[in-house]
Amino acid sequence: MKLKNIIIPLVLLMLFGATVCAAEKSPVEVKVKPGANAGVLVSVTSIAHIVTIQDVKLNRGRTAIFNSSPQLPTILKFGQSVTLATFNPTVQEVEVQTDKGSWSFKFK
């Protein structure tokens, strides 16, 4: 009886601990680089087997995207990218919405 009272809470604690420690990793990488006409190019690359990019917001939606290749939403396989262009010379934050969740990336 005492062994049962010790083992069950211990097993529950291990399961709960594993769940809390297993933080999800972003399925994409984001890179920002200077583009033509003093603008910026933003590349979103899949690091997952497959991911659907549903939307991308620059600077919390305050910076317009004038070109996306390919168009969004798009499905990316591992290593494939979507490139977005903006005339804004400063991109400080990129939010990527995927079928696996949303992630924010900050740049200086």
N, C-alpha and C positions, 0 to 999 in steps of 0.2 A: 504494500500500500504506500509506504513512504517513497519507494523508488519511482512509482508512477507519479507521485506529486512533484518529484524533482525533474523527471525526464520530460514530461509534457510542457511545462513552462520553458525549459531549456530549448526544446525543439521549436516552440513558437518564437522565442527570442531570436534564434538563429535565422528562421525564415523571415521575420520582420527586419532584422539587421541586413540581410542580403537584399531585401527589397529597397530599403532606404539607401543603401550604398550603390545600387545599380542606377546611376544617373544616365539618362539617354544622351548619346553623342549625336551631334548634328550630322545629317546625311550629306551635307554639302560644305564646300570651302568657298570663301568669297575673297576675291582680290580686287583692289582698286588701283588703277593706273591712269596717268595723264592721257588724254585723247586729243584729237584734232580740235582746232578752234578754241583752245583754252578750256575745253570740257573734260569730262572724266569718263572712262570706260570701267564698267563693273562686270567682272566675270564670276559666274556662279557655276561651280564644277561639282558633279556628283562624286561622292566617295562611298556611296552605297551601291549595292548591286543594281537597283533601279529605284528612281524617285520621280515623283511628279512635282514640278515647280508650278505652284498655282498662282503666286503673285510675289512681286518684289517691290518693297517700298524704300525709297531713299530719303534720309533725313526725316523720318516719321511721316512720310507722305507729302512733305513740303517741297520736294525737288522733283520736277517733272522728268519722266523718261521719254525721250523723243524717238528712240529706236531700240528694238529688241530683236535679236536674231538667235534662235527662232522665236516666233511669237509665243506669248504666254496664254494659257497654261501649256506646258510642254513636258514630255517624259524624257528623262535623261538616264542613260545607262552609265555604269561606272566609267569615270574618266571623261564623259561628255560634258560640254559646257553650254551655257547660254550667256550671251554678252549683251549688256544694256549700255546705252549711251545717254549722257545728259550734258547740257550746256553749262551747268553749275560747276565752277572750278573746285568746290569743296564738298566732299561727301564724308560725313562724320559717322553716319550710322546706316546700315543696310539691314532691313528685316526681310527674311525669306520665309514665305509660307509654302509648306509642302504637304503632301498627303501623310507625312509622318510627324507633323507638328510645325511650329514656327520657331525661328531662331533669329536673334539679333547679333550683329557683328559691329563693333565700334572701331573707328579709325581716327587717327590724329592728323 
